[in-house]
Amino acid sequence: MHLVQTMAYTGQQPWHGLGQKLAPKQPLEVWAKAAGMDWSIEEAEVRFVAGSKNLGSIHAFPEQKVLYRSDTKAPLSVVSARYQVVQPREVLDFYRDLTESSGFELETAGVLKEGRKLWALARTGQSATLKGRDEVSGYLLLATACDGTLATTAQFCSVRVVCNNTLQIALGDNVGAVKISHRSQFDAQAVKRQLGIAVSSWDAFMARTKALAERKVSDAAAEAFLRRVLTYPTANVADREALAVNERAIKAVGQLYAGRGKGADLASASGTAWGLLNAVTEYVDHHRRARSDDHRLDAAWFGAGANLKQRAWDEVLRLVV
């Protein structure tokens, strides 16, 4: 089963290999159609039949409402009556002034889980190069869900060009991300004002990545790092299957770090803390077991994969403190 219902992109095919290609600098209306975001989320009250199937009476349940797609009428979720919906067009409209006057460029947008999750990703125009060859570019991701699984989240992230590894930029106190609960109205301009404070997070992020690229790591320290990051806690210490999964992951990431990873031989990555971090992100984005490429995308941006990358980031920074 595919989680990604529809998706559009410009430039190189995304790392997850999905989507319909668009020419650069298309109007948002073209993006909406190509990305399958040209519909809206409708609401209806919850009703139920009490009594026998044919003769029962119909009652309303006003505390909750059903969300459904305007185009197919397919149900999306049942939520609290106070739940504030963010529409597909609002996700794209968030970038309108950024793309028209701030030099941002939409790169991917799409729909996950039949419309329950929506996202768009834009290049910010910021980039830096480590040790002359290892380019890292800045992006802004906006994602939301209508099934209660995700607050509306605007998040700066980086992409390492050589391998398309993605890393969300969260620099303590969650600077670099703004999250809006679905109990609140989504105010795009207020979010952008908050993100304005965090634009400097790119400079802080790059300062850290440069420090990571300079930090040489011994084999013993690399092994200890991988065990801290990739050993998942299990309720049962004797759970051999879980321990075997850990060992497979440690071996796979270790091989990426040792030279199999894309860009592992660059001066910035070979034998360094930056190389260790990218071995983990490449494993999550490209190699970690997943039912499909779109399940991997969902996990790498929003789920267990994103958490794993964050754990790797937190741990690797300890090597340069």
N, C-alpha and C positions, 0 to 999 in steps of 0.2 A: 504494500500500500504506500502510495506517495503522500507525504505530508505537504510538499510544495504543490499547491494546486496550479499556480501560475506565477511567472516571474519574468522580469525584463532586466537587461543589463546593457551597458555600453563598454567599448574597449575590449580587453582580453576576456575570454570566457572565465567566469568565476571559478574559484578553487573547487567548488562542489559540482561543477560541470553541468549546471542546470540553467534553463532560461531561454528567452527569446531575445536576439540581439537587436539593438537600436543604434541608429547613427547618433553621434554626439550632439549635445545641446538641443534635444527635442523639447517641445512645450510639455508642461505637466499633464495636459489633457491626453497627449500621445502616450506618455508614461502610464497614465491610469488605465488606458485600454490595453496596452501591451502587457502590463503587469497584472491584469485581471483585478484591478481595483476600481473599476467604473460601476460600482453598485453601492448601496448604502445598507446600514444595519437598521432594521425596523423593530418596533416594540409592540407587544400585545400582552394583555393581561392573562394570567394563568387561570384556566377553567378546568373543572373536573366534573365527571358524572357520578352522582351518588345514587345507589340503588342498582337495580338490574340493568344490563347493558342497553336494552331497548326502551325501557319505561322509566329509567332514572331521571332525576332532575339535575339540571346544570347549575353549578355554583362557581363563584369567582373566589380567587385567593389573592386579595389585593396586596399582600406583603411582598409578592414576587412578580416578575414579568418574564416573558419569553422574548429572546432576541432571535431574529431570523433575517436571512438575506432577502433584499428587495427583488433580486432578479430570479432566483430559483425557488424562493419561499422556504428553502431548507433551514431547519432550526439550528441555531448555533449554541445557545445555552439558556439556562434558567438562572436569573440573578435577582438580587434584592431590588425592590422598587426604587431604592435610592441610587442605584448603580448608574454612573455617568458614562455614557458611551462615547468613544472616540471613533469617528467615521474614517473609512479608507481615504477619502479625499482630504481629510485633515492631516493625515500622515504625510501625503505628498505636498499639500499646501504649506506645511511647516517650512519647506525648503524654498518657497517661491522667491522671497526677497533675498535669501542667501545665494541662490543661483543667479538671480538677476543683477544683484549689485555688490555681492561680497566675494565673488570669485569661487564659490562652491560649485561642484559639478556632480549631479546625481550619477551613481554608478550601478547600483542594483536596487530593485524594489520588488516586493512580491507578497504572496499570501501563503500562509501555512495552515494546515489542519482545516481545510474547507472554508477558511475565512475567519477562524477563531483567533488567529494571530496574524499581524500585519507588520511590515517593516519597510524602511527605505534607508539606503546607505549612500552618503555623499562624500566625495573627496574634498577636503578643506583647502587644498592648495599648499598646505605645510608639508615640508619633507626635509630630511637630513640624511647625510651619508656618513657611515662609520668607517674609519680607516680607508677612505678613498673609494670603496667599491660596494659597500653594503647599504643599500638605500632603504629608508623607512619612511612611509608616507602617512599623513594624518587623515582620519575620516571621522564623520559624525553619523552615528546610527540612531534612528528613532524607531522604536518598536512599541506595539501595544497589543493587548489581547482583550477579547470580549467574553472570556469564560472564567475569569478570576485567577488565571495562572500567572499573570504578569501585570505589574503596574505599568503605566505608560512611562517609558524610559528613554531619555535622550542621553547618549553615552559617547564620549570621545573614544576612539580606538585607533590603533596603528596597524598597518599592514607592512610586513617585510617583503619587499618586492621579489627577491630571488626565489622565495618559496610560497608566497601568498599566505604566510602565517598571520592570523589575526590575534590581536591582544588588546583587551579593553584597558583603558587608561584610568585606573583608580588609584589615586595617590593619597592615601590616608584621609580620613573623614569623608571618603567617597567623592573627593573633588574630581571633576571630570565626568560626573553623572548627575542627572536630575531625574528624580522619580516622582510621579504624580499618581496618587491613589485614585481609584475609580469612584471614590466617595466625593472627589472634588471635580469641579469643571476644569477641563483642559484649556489652559490659556497659553497659546503658542508664544506670544510675545513675552510673557512673563518668564517662560522657560528659557527663551533666548537671552533675556537679560541676565538670568542666573548663570547661563553657560558663558556669557561674556566675561564673568569673573574668572571662569575656569579656562579661558583661552590660554592663559599663561601656563596652564598645566602641561601644554605641549613642550614648552621650554624645560620645565622641571622634569618631565618624562625623558626627554632626550639627554638631559644632563645625567640621569641615572643610567640610561642605556650606554652612554659613552663610558661611564665608570665600569659597567659590566663588561664591555668589550676590552677594557684595559686589565681586568682582573683575571690573572691566570689561576687555574684550579688544578690541584693535584688529583690523581686518580682516586685516592682514598676519599677526598672531599667530594668529588663528583658522585661516587658510589653512595656516600652518606646522604647527599642531597636527594638523589633519586629514591632512596629508601624512605626518606621523610615525606616526599611529595606523593609517591605512588603506592605506598602501603595503606590500603583502606582499612579502617577499623572494622572488626567483625565481632558480633556478639559472642560467637563461639570460637575460642582460641584454636580448637581442633578442626576448624572449618578448612579442610585441606583444599577444597575447590577454590575458595576465596584467596588463599595463600598462593595457589598455583597461578591464578589470574594476576596477582601482584607480581610474581616472578616473571611472567611473560611480558608484562608491561615494562618492568625494570630492564629486562634484556632488550626489548625493542627500542626503548628510548636511549639506552646505552649505546646501541649500534648506530642510531641516528647521530648521536653526539660524536661518536668515534670516527665518523666520516661518511656514513650512508645518507645523512640528511642533506637536503638541498642547501647549498651555501655553507655546509659544515667545514669546508676547507678554506673559507675566507679568513683573512688575518683577524678580523673582528670576532670570529666564532671559534676558531680552532684552539681547543684547550682553554677556553675562557668561560666565564659565568654567563655571558651573552649567548654563547653556543649551547650551554646547558639549558637555558630558558627556551631557546628556539627548538631544541630537540623535543621538549615537552609540548610546545605549541604545535609543532609539525605532527607529532603523534596524535594529538587531539583532533586537529583539523583534517588530517589525511589518512591516518592509519588505524585509529582506535576502532574497535569492532562496533558496527552499527547495522541496523536492519537495512538501511539504504543511505544514499548520499544526503537526502533531505533530513532524515533522522539525525545524521551526523551534524548537519548545519544547525538544526534546532538545539542540539546538545552543546555544540561549540560556542553558540552565542548566548543561549538562555538557560542551559541546564547543567548537567553534571560536568560536561567538558569545560564550560565557562568557569565553574567552581575550581576545577583542577588547574586551569591556567592561572587563576587568581592565587591559588595556593603556591604554585611554582614561582610566581612573581614575588609574593611575600617572602618566601624562603630564599630566593636568589639575592634579594636585596640585603639579607643578613651577611652575605659574603663580602659586601662592599662598605658596610657600615664602619 
